[in-house]
Structure formats: C-alpha cells, structure tokens
Amino acid sequence: MNNEPLSSFTHLHVHSDYSLLTGLAQVPDIISKAVADGMKSVALTDLGAMYGIIEFYKLCKKNDIKPIVGVEVYLAPNGHTNKRPKIDEDRHTLVLLAENNEGYQNLLKLVSVSFLDGFYYKPRVDKELLKKYSKGIIALSSGFGPEISKGVLKNFYDDHMDALIGEYISIFGKDNFFIEILRHPHIPDQEIVNTILLKVAKRNGLGVVAGGNTFYLNTEDDQAHDILLCIQNNRKIFEDNRFTMMGEDYSFMSQSDMIRRFKDLPEAIENTQKIADRCNVVIEFGVNKLPSFDVPAGYTYETYLRLECFKGLVERYGGSIDEATLEWMIDESKPLIVSKGREFFKKDILERLEYELSVIEKTGYASYFLIVSDFIKWSKRNGIMVGPGRGSAAGSMVAYLTEICSLDPIAYDLLFERFLNPERISMPDIDTDFADTRRDDVIAYVQQKYGKDKVSGIITFGTLGARAVIRDVGRALGIEYAYCDKISKLIPSMSELKVALEEVPDLKAEYAQNPDCKRIIDNALKLEGAKRHASQHACGVLITKDPLTDYVPVQRVTSEEDSPLVSQYSLSPLEDLGLLKMDFLGLKNLTVIENTVEAIKKIHDV
C-alpha cells in the first residue's frame, strides 16, 4: 500500500530552541524528523533572530533536504525606534523567507537593525525598514496573532482591511506576500478569522499558505513546552493568567497530517511547495574571507610577509642586513631565499622558513599572519604585556620571526605541521594572551584599524544543563526546592541526565519509587540541552573584510545602547563561513607580571 501523501507539504513556519525559552525543538531533531517523513524541504523561522541558520543550513544539505532560510520578525506599528510601553497587542509578527541571496543579505540587515536600533523588550522592525530591505524576500502574514488577523478581530471594514493588505503588497509585491492560515481549532475565533482571511486573500488576489507554527517536535511534548514557557516567565503551571499554548498541537506535524488538516484547502498545501521551490539561497562554506591588510605599494601579502620574516631573522638571530639586501633576498624573480640568504643565516633556518612560507602562500593565509603580527607588535610598542604564544602556533618559524610567538621552533624541535598541515588545510588558530587590564585597548586598536562596523564579539549560548534543568522543571511544577536540589545533586557533574539515570543507583531508585521525581525527570529529559540564553564569548573577536552585516546578523550583548556588538552566529558557524575569528585572552597573571616589572623599574629608577 502506498502511504505517500497526495502532494508535498513544506513547513514554512518553524521555531527551534534558538527561539530562546519559547521554542523547544532542537535543529538536529527537526531535520531528523523531516528526513524520516520524506520531506523535500523545510524552513527555519525563529523569533526575531537568526542564531541557528548556519547549523540548520548545513544539516539540511547533509541530509539532502532543501533549506529555506527565514525569520519571524517583530513589527512595531509606530516605528521601530519608538519606545512605547510594553503592550503585547501592539507588537505584531511577520514571517520572512529568503527567496535568493539578495533576500538573505536583506534578512541579515533587517535582523541586525531590529536589535541595534529597534530593540524594546523585543527586537523590532517597521514597515519602512521592510520596504528598504524587501527585495528577494517572501513574506507570510504569520497566522492568527499579527496585524491582519487582529484587524479582523477588531471588525475592520473591508476597505480598511484592503488598505492594510495594500501596504504589504506595496512592500513585497503581490507575488511575494501570502496570507498564512493556521488550523488550531480550539483557539477562540480562529475559524472566524480564517474565513474572513480567505475572503480578503481572494478579494486582493493573494495566495494562501498552510502554516504549522511549530514550537516543539512531537505532540506529546506539549507539557514539556508549557514548562519551558513557565521557566521563561518565572511562573508555575498551575497559576492562572499566564501565557500557555496547551490545548493545541504546535508540533512538527507530518506531511500527511498537514494535508489532512487542510483537505478542504489544497491550494494552501500546494503553495507551501511552490514557495519552497522558489527559495534558493546558496551559502558559501570553506572559502576564506580574511579582512584586507594594508601593505606598502609594490608588495603583495606574500612578499611583504617575506620581508617581515627576513627582518625577523636579523632581530632573532643577529647580523646586519641593509634594506637593499633584504629587497634582493625576497625578490621572487631571483633564486630561492635559501641560496641567497646562506651567507647571512644558517641553512636549516632558511630551509625551514622557505618551507613554511611556501605552505602559507599555497593556502592563502599570508594576510592572516600579517594581521596577527600587527596587533601584537602594536601591543608591545604600547607597553601591553603579551604572552609568549601558546599551542601549536609555537611550532611556526614565521610566527616566531614576526613576533607572534617568542619560542624558537628550531631550538626546541617543534613541528610546523601541528599548526598548519598542507595535507589537511584549515584556518590557522592563534590564541593571544594580553594583560587583562589592557585587553580592551587591543580590541579598540583593531576596531580603529579595520573599522567599528567590521569588528565584533561572538555570541555563545547557555543551555539547560542536567543539574540546572531539574531545579528549573521542579520549580515550574511547584515541587519543593529542597527536594529538587536533592535530586539535582545526585547527578554527577558534566553528566547527561539520561546517562545519570542509568548509572546512578540512588537516582534510578528515586525515579522508580517517587512520582514527583519521575514527573520532574520525564520533562527534564525533553528540555535538557535546549538553549537558555545568549551571551558573549569570553575571548572571541570577529574581524571582517566588509561590514559585519554583509556576512552575519549582529546584536548587542545587552539592551544598553553602548553595549558591545556580537555576531549572532557562534564560533563554529563563523569558521564554516571562512571568517576570521581571533581569541584575545585577558590573563590576570600577565597583569601581575606587568605591574611587577613597572614596580621594579620605579625602585631602580630604570
């Protein structure tokens, strides 16, 4: 018997746990369920942000599913910079999908502006911004809650509704704006709204789209999701007058279930696939996008790095070579530097340098070394204590000669291949230590050199860990804190909850005997690992060639206007995109050494 659906359905309105403490489904699980159901494509439209897009895109490609890049933006009715009291009914949402790469670029800009200029309780855009960045974007009316649906509930006259629809058509175009229909029958007035929305769509020549508005993976996850909302709002499940989505199914439904739900509206199903077919964003991976580094006229990155290395040879190994001789030694039209430099330096040093430079030139990382060397030299010239180098970078002769590291790899027989292997090419990763009181000065120098719009911190996400999620779930269930704490302490540090339940006898026994413990753990298992909050990576710094928003969406660490910028893509996605990520570590012990040196100088009047 053929159980294939009569037509394909694509989920175009999907929230993951990157909709922090609102969505429960994790991206890998969404993709796995889509694969199991035979879906050809799927969208990710998290609330207000694009945190999970790169992870989502790569997993889709890996599993031969078409990724549809999107976001559900918050729409401020009176201007995105207008700070008003927090009134939920005045904040609408809109689902935006990137039809092509221009649309993807516009999503990056919209989301960034919504955080940098429009943040007020939520990141917000307005219709003027939508108009400015509308090209390449397909918009869905976002179902029951937003402006158009609320207009129905407020009994707007037909001409008022048509004028409202006309605003969106003027922004996106008739072919790029769709009315989304949700089927959650127990929501009051939803079918009344849907009936009128269908009439509005027909009257204005707009397509309708079947929406799932997914927030969790499976139907039975509804209680765990309700607990997640309680954790977000610091409420308990038995309290009245709190936000809840119980009573409806917001799971990632199968194609057959969605087709059955919209059996009387087949065009709404068909339009999901038509939109999916139109969305063709291509994100490039594995291509270096290093920032530009200014070199003197007549030099390339490679020849200037050679010059700096030969200057380093003089500094590190002694001798005296005039500028003209250095120019002669690095001239690529002459024989190899080994033969030209033999009279000045030892052959093994020159051979090692030539080998490293050839690998660096082959991999295209010459500018990387120049960039790192530049801010380290600046730091030293400005009295900032810099560490001697750490990790595999200490095995590089080039790093030693350009002052990136202070260890002679020849003297200590260190291997360059541990740092940059020509057989397994990947972006170099040089961690740099600075006195912790001066780290911000180094970052300020980098911002001044490359532009503030090209330098940011990097986001990182806190998750609901095994121990913490036990306490969080217990609190939401109204179970005594002392008992929740007792259960939490039975879980070994850094252990997963599932593993602990199998390996810790006391926990296993308590789970079997106490209904409260079972209730806590059953729900905690579904919440464990979900993203809880966003913060700034302790030392990561992103530097881009062009403005940050050409590559990544950005936001601030906090809602304060002078708060530092961070990219919404975390470390691993940035590396996948070929962007330059540096680790600037602030070490207290270097500050202690720096202060000690200064004290000695004062005592001895040096």
C-alpha positions in Angstrom: 0.0 0.0 0.0 1.4 3.4 -0.9 1.3 5.7 2.1 2.9 8.7 0.3 0.9 12.0 0.6 -1.0 13.1 -2.5 1.1 16.2 -2.7 4.2 17.5 -0.9 4.0 19.9 2.0 6.8 22.1 3.3 6.8 23.6 6.8 7.4 27.3 6.3 6.8 28.5 9.9 9.1 26.6 12.3 10.7 27.6 15.6 13.6 25.8 17.2 15.2 26.2 20.6 17.0 29.2 19.1 13.7 31.0 19.8 15.1 31.2 23.3 12.9 29.6 26.0 10.0 29.7 23.6 10.8 27.0 21.0 11.7 23.6 22.3 12.7 21.5 19.2 16.4 21.4 18.5 17.6 21.8 15.0 19.1 18.3 14.5 15.9 16.8 15.7 13.8 18.9 13.3 15.9 17.7 10.4 15.8 14.1 11.5 12.0 14.2 11.7 11.8 15.9 8.3 14.1 13.1 6.8 12.0 10.4 8.4 8.8 11.9 6.9 10.3 12.2 3.5 10.1 15.9 3.3 11.9 17.6 0.4 12.4 21.0 2.1 11.9 22.8 5.4 12.2 26.4 6.8 13.6 27.8 10.0 11.9 30.9 11.2 13.0 31.6 14.7 11.6 34.6 16.6 13.4 37.8 16.0 16.9 36.2 15.4 18.9 34.0 13.0 21.0 32.2 15.5 20.5 28.7 14.1 20.6 29.4 10.4 24.1 28.0 9.6 23.7 24.9 11.7 20.2 24.4 10.1 21.5 25.0 6.5 24.4 22.6 6.8 22.3 19.8 8.3 19.7 20.2 5.6 22.4 20.0 2.9 23.9 17.0 4.6 20.6 15.2 4.6 19.6 16.2 1.0 16.8 18.5 2.2 16.4 22.0 0.8 16.9 24.6 3.5 14.7 27.7 3.5 16.3 30.5 5.4 13.8 32.6 7.3 13.0 34.6 10.5 9.8 35.7 12.2 10.3 39.4 12.9 8.5 41.6 15.4 6.8 44.5 13.8 6.5 47.8 15.7 3.3 49.6 14.5 4.6 53.1 15.3 8.2 53.0 14.1 11.0 50.6 15.3 12.8 53.3 17.2 9.7 54.5 19.0 9.9 53.2 22.6 6.4 52.6 23.9 5.0 50.8 27.0 5.0 47.1 26.6 1.6 46.3 25.1 1.6 42.9 23.5 -1.4 43.6 21.2 0.6 46.4 19.6 3.5 44.1 18.6 2.8 42.1 15.5 4.9 39.4 13.8 5.7 38.6 10.2 7.4 35.5 8.7 10.1 36.4 6.2 11.7 33.9 3.9 14.8 34.5 1.7 14.0 33.8 -1.9 17.6 34.3 -3.1 20.9 35.5 -1.8 19.8 39.1 -2.1 16.9 38.2 0.2 19.3 36.5 2.6 21.5 39.6 2.7 18.4 41.7 3.4 17.4 39.4 6.3 20.9 39.9 7.8 20.4 43.7 7.6 16.8 43.6 9.0 17.6 41.4 11.9 20.7 43.5 12.8 18.8 46.8 12.7 15.9 45.3 14.8 18.4 44.6 17.6 20.7 47.7 17.2 18.1 50.4 16.7 14.7 48.8 17.3 15.1 46.8 20.5 12.5 47.4 23.1 11.6 44.2 25.0 11.9 42.5 21.7 14.0 43.3 18.5 11.6 45.2 16.2 11.4 46.4 12.6 8.8 48.6 11.0 7.2 48.9 7.5 9.7 51.5 6.4 12.6 49.1 7.1 10.7 46.3 5.4 10.3 48.4 2.3 14.0 49.3 2.3 15.1 45.6 2.6 12.2 43.9 0.8 14.0 42.6 -2.3 14.4 38.9 -2.5 12.1 38.2 0.4 8.8 36.3 0.5 6.5 37.3 3.4 3.8 35.3 5.2 1.1 37.1 7.2 2.2 35.0 10.2 -1.2 33.4 11.1 -3.5 34.3 13.8 -1.8 36.8 16.1 -0.4 39.6 13.8 -1.7 42.8 12.4 -4.0 41.5 9.7 -5.7 38.9 11.9 -6.1 41.4 14.7 -7.7 43.7 12.2 -10.3 41.0 11.6 -11.0 40.7 15.3 -11.3 44.4 15.6 -14.1 44.3 12.9 -12.2 46.4 10.4 -14.3 47.3 7.4 -13.4 45.7 4.1 -11.9 48.9 2.8 -9.7 49.2 5.9 -8.6 45.6 5.6 -7.8 46.1 1.9 -5.8 49.2 2.7 -3.8 47.2 5.3 -3.2 44.4 2.8 -2.3 47.0 0.2 0.5 48.2 2.4 2.1 44.8 2.5 1.6 44.3 -1.3 3.3 47.7 -1.9 6.3 46.5 0.2 6.8 43.0 -1.1 4.7 42.8 -4.3 1.6 40.7 -4.9 3.6 37.5 -5.8 5.8 37.8 -2.7 3.1 38.2 0.0 0.9 35.4 1.2 -1.9 35.0 3.8 -1.0 32.3 6.2 -3.8 30.1 7.5 -3.4 28.2 10.8 -5.7 25.4 11.9 -5.7 25.3 15.7 -9.5 24.8 16.2 -9.6 25.4 20.0 -8.2 28.9 19.8 -11.2 31.2 20.2 -12.4 32.9 17.0 -9.7 31.3 14.8 -12.0 29.8 12.3 -13.9 33.1 12.1 -10.6 34.8 11.4 -9.6 32.2 8.8 -12.9 32.5 7.0 -12.5 36.3 6.6 -8.8 36.0 5.8 -9.7 33.6 2.9 -12.1 36.2 1.6 -9.6 39.0 2.0 -6.9 37.0 0.1 -9.3 36.2 -2.7 -10.5 39.8 -3.0 -6.9 41.0 -3.2 -5.6 38.2 -5.5 -3.2 36.8 -2.9 -2.2 33.2 -2.3 -2.9 31.4 0.9 -0.4 29.2 2.7 -0.9 26.4 5.2 1.0 27.0 8.4 2.0 24.8 11.3 3.6 27.4 13.5 5.8 24.7 15.1 7.3 25.1 18.6 8.1 21.5 19.6 8.8 18.2 17.9 6.1 15.8 18.9 2.5 16.1 20.1 3.4 14.6 23.4 6.0 17.4 24.0 3.3 19.9 24.8 3.6 19.7 28.6 7.4 20.0 28.4 7.0 23.0 26.2 4.5 24.5 28.7 7.1 24.1 31.4 9.6 25.8 29.2 7.3 28.8 28.9 6.9 28.8 32.7 10.7 28.8 33.1 10.9 31.8 30.7 8.3 33.8 32.6 9.1 32.5 36.1 5.6 31.1 36.6 4.2 27.8 37.7 2.0 25.5 35.6 -1.0 25.7 37.9 -1.1 29.5 38.0 -3.9 31.4 36.3 -3.5 34.3 33.8 -0.2 33.1 32.4 0.9 32.5 28.8 0.3 29.0 27.7 -0.1 27.1 24.4 -1.6 24.0 25.9 -4.7 22.6 24.3 -3.4 22.9 20.8 -0.9 21.0 18.8 2.1 23.0 17.8 4.3 20.0 17.0 6.3 19.5 13.8 3.5 17.6 12.0 4.0 15.1 9.2 3.0 15.9 5.7 0.1 13.6 5.8 -1.3 15.2 9.0 -1.0 18.7 7.5 -2.6 17.6 4.2 -5.4 16.1 6.2 -5.8 19.2 8.3 -6.1 21.3 5.1 -8.0 18.8 3.0 -10.6 21.5 2.2 -7.9 23.9 1.1 -5.5 22.0 -1.1 -4.1 25.2 -2.7 -2.7 26.2 0.8 -0.7 23.0 0.8 0.4 23.4 -2.8 1.6 26.9 -2.2 4.0 25.8 0.5 5.8 23.7 -2.1 5.6 26.4 -4.7 7.3 28.8 -2.2 9.9 26.2 -1.3 10.7 25.7 -5.0 11.3 29.5 -5.3 13.6 29.8 -2.4 17.2 29.1 -3.5 19.7 30.6 -1.1 23.3 29.5 -1.5 25.6 30.0 1.5 29.3 29.6 0.7 31.5 27.5 3.0 35.2 26.7 3.1 36.3 29.9 1.3 38.5 32.3 3.3 37.1 35.7 3.8 40.0 37.3 5.6 40.0 41.1 6.1 42.2 43.3 4.0 45.6 44.3 5.4 47.3 47.4 4.0 50.8 46.6 2.7 53.2 49.1 1.1 53.0 49.9 -2.6 54.6 47.3 -4.8 54.1 44.4 -2.3 51.6 41.6 -2.1 50.7 39.9 1.1 53.1 37.1 0.4 56.1 39.3 -0.5 55.5 41.7 2.5 55.3 38.7 4.8 58.7 37.5 3.4 60.1 40.9 4.1 58.9 40.9 7.7 60.3 37.4 8.2 63.7 38.5 7.0 63.7 41.5 9.2 62.8 39.0 12.0 65.8 36.8 11.1 68.0 39.8 11.8 66.2 40.5 15.1 66.1 36.9 16.3 69.5 35.6 15.1 71.6 38.7 14.8 73.6 40.1 11.9 73.2 43.2 9.9 71.5 43.4 6.6 70.6 46.7 4.9 67.2 47.3 3.3 68.5 46.9 -0.3 69.9 43.4 0.5 66.6 42.4 2.1 64.7 43.6 -1.0 67.1 41.5 -3.1 66.6 38.4 -1.0 62.8 38.4 -1.2 62.6 39.2 -4.9 60.6 36.3 -6.3 62.3 36.6 -9.7 65.6 35.6 -8.1 66.6 32.1 -6.9 65.2 30.7 -3.7 65.9 32.6 -0.5 67.9 29.5 0.8 70.6 30.2 -1.8 70.5 33.9 -1.4 70.5 34.0 2.4 73.1 31.4 3.0 75.9 33.8 3.6 73.8 35.6 6.3 71.9 32.8 8.1 72.2 29.0 8.7 70.9 26.8 6.0 68.5 24.8 8.3 66.8 28.1 9.4 66.4 29.3 5.8 65.1 25.9 4.6 62.5 25.9 7.4 61.5 29.4 6.6 61.2 28.7 2.9 59.1 25.6 3.6 56.7 27.5 5.9 56.3 30.4 3.6 55.5 28.1 0.6 52.8 26.4 2.6 51.4 29.7 3.8 51.4 31.1 0.2 49.8 27.9 -1.1 47.0 28.1 1.5 46.4 31.8 1.1 47.0 32.7 4.8 49.8 35.3 4.4 47.4 38.1 5.4 46.4 36.2 8.5 49.9 36.3 9.8 50.3 40.0 9.0 47.1 40.8 10.8 48.0 38.9 14.0 51.6 40.2 13.9 50.4 43.8 13.5 48.2 44.0 16.7 50.8 42.1 18.7 53.6 44.5 17.7 51.3 47.4 18.4 50.6 46.0 21.9 54.2 45.6 22.7 55.0 49.1 21.5 52.3 50.5 23.7 53.5 48.7 26.9 50.9 46.0 26.9 52.2 42.7 28.3 51.8 39.9 25.7 52.1 36.2 26.3 54.9 34.2 24.6 52.5 32.2 22.5 50.5 29.1 23.2 49.5 25.8 21.5 50.6 24.6 18.0 51.4 28.2 16.8 54.7 27.9 18.7 55.8 25.5 16.1 55.9 28.1 13.4 59.1 29.8 12.4 57.1 32.5 10.6 55.2 33.2 13.9 58.5 33.4 15.7 60.0 35.8 13.2 57.0 38.1 13.1 56.8 38.4 16.9 53.6 36.4 17.2 55.4 33.8 19.4 58.6 34.0 21.4 59.8 30.4 21.2 62.4 29.4 18.6 60.9 26.3 17.0 64.3 25.2 15.7 65.9 25.3 19.1 63.0 23.2 20.6 62.5 20.9 17.6 58.8 22.0 17.3 56.7 20.8 14.3 55.1 23.3 11.9 52.6 20.7 10.7 50.9 20.6 14.0 49.9 24.2 13.3 49.4 24.3 9.6 49.4 21.0 7.7 49.5 21.2 3.9 47.8 17.7 3.8 44.9 18.9 6.0 44.3 22.6 5.4 42.3 24.5 7.9 42.2 28.1 9.1 45.1 28.8 11.5 44.1 29.5 15.0 46.4 31.6 17.1 45.3 32.4 20.6 46.9 35.5 22.0 47.3 36.4 25.7 47.2 40.0 26.9 47.3 41.6 30.4 43.6 41.5 31.4 43.5 45.2 32.2 44.7 46.1 28.7 42.8 43.6 26.5 40.1 46.2 25.7 42.8 48.6 24.4 44.0 46.0 21.9 40.4 45.4 20.7 40.0 49.2 20.4 43.1 49.3 18.2 41.7 46.6 16.0 38.4 48.4 15.7 40.2 51.6 14.8 42.3 49.9 12.1 39.6 47.8 10.4 36.5 49.9 11.3 34.0 49.5 14.2 31.5 48.1 11.7 33.9 45.3 10.9 34.8 44.1 14.4 32.6 42.4 16.9 32.5 39.9 19.7 31.0 36.5 19.2 27.8 35.1 20.6 27.6 31.9 22.7 24.6 30.1 24.2 23.9 28.8 27.6 21.9 25.6 27.7 19.6 23.9 30.2 22.2 21.5 31.7 21.3 18.3 33.5 21.5 19.6 37.1 20.0 23.0 36.4 17.1 21.7 34.4 16.0 19.5 37.3 15.7 22.6 39.5 14.0 24.6 36.8 11.4 22.0 36.0 10.7 21.3 39.6 10.2 25.0 40.3 7.8 25.2 37.3 5.9 22.2 38.6 5.6 23.7 42.1 7.7 21.0 43.8 9.6 21.9 46.9 13.0 23.3 46.1 14.8 21.2 48.7 13.6 18.0 47.0 14.6 19.3 43.6 18.0 20.2 44.9 18.4 16.8 46.4 17.6 15.1 43.0 19.9 17.6 41.2 22.9 16.7 43.4 22.5 13.0 42.6 23.6 13.8 39.0 27.4 13.7 38.5 28.9 17.0 37.3 29.0 17.2 33.5 26.9 14.1 33.1 23.9 13.8 30.8 20.6 13.2 32.6 19.9 10.0 30.6 23.3 8.6 31.5 23.0 9.5 35.1 19.6 7.8 35.3 21.2 4.6 34.1 24.4 4.7 36.1 23.5 6.3 39.5 21.6 3.7 41.6 20.1 6.3 44.1 18.7 8.4 41.2 17.4 5.3 39.5 15.7 4.1 42.6 14.2 7.5 43.4 12.8 7.7 39.8 11.2 4.3 40.2 9.6 5.0 43.6 8.7 8.7 43.7 6.1 10.1 41.3 7.4 13.6 41.8 10.9 12.5 40.8 9.5 10.7 37.7 7.5 13.7 36.7 10.5 16.0 37.0 12.9 13.8 35.1 10.5 12.9 32.3 10.0 16.5 31.5 13.6 17.5 32.2 14.8 14.8 29.6 12.9 16.7 26.9 14.2 20.1 28.0 17.9 19.2 28.6 20.3 20.8 26.2 17.8 23.5 25.0 19.2 27.0 24.5 18.5 29.1 27.6 20.2 32.4 26.9 22.7 34.2 24.7 25.8 35.9 25.9 29.3 36.9 24.7 32.1 34.5 24.1 34.8 35.2 26.7 37.6 35.9 24.3 36.4 35.6 20.7 36.7 38.5 18.3 35.3 38.6 14.7 37.0 40.7 12.1 35.5 41.0 8.6 36.7 42.5 5.3 33.4 44.3 4.7 30.7 45.5 7.1 29.7 42.7 9.5 26.1 42.6 8.3 27.3 41.5 4.8 28.2 38.2 6.5 26.3 37.8 9.8 23.4 39.2 11.7 24.6 41.2 14.8 23.1 42.4 18.1 24.3 43.9 21.3 25.4 41.9 24.4 22.7 43.7 26.4 19.9 46.1 25.6 22.1 49.1 26.5 22.9 51.3 23.5 26.6 51.3 24.2 26.8 47.6 24.8 29.4 45.8 22.6 28.3 44.1 19.3 28.3 40.4 18.9 27.6 38.3 15.9 24.5 36.1 16.0 26.5 33.2 14.6 28.6 31.4 17.1 32.2 30.2 16.8 31.7 27.0 14.7 29.4 28.7 12.1 31.8 31.6 11.7 34.7 29.2 11.0 32.4 27.3 8.5 31.8 30.6 6.7 35.6 31.2 6.4 35.5 34.4 8.5 38.4 35.5 10.7 37.9 34.6 14.4 40.6 35.6 16.8 40.9 34.7 20.5 42.1 37.7 22.6 42.5 36.3 26.1 43.0 38.6 29.1 45.2 37.0 31.7 45.5 38.3 35.2 48.9 36.8 35.7 50.3 38.9 32.8 48.9 42.0 34.6 50.7 40.9 37.8 53.9 40.5 35.8 53.4 43.8 34.1 52.8 45.6 37.4 55.8 43.9 38.9 58.1 45.0 36.1 56.8 48.6 36.5 57.4 48.5 40.2 61.0 47.2 39.7 61.6 50.0 37.2 60.5 52.6 39.7 62.5 51.1 42.6 65.7 51.0 40.5 64.9 54.2 38.6 65.2 52.4 35.2 
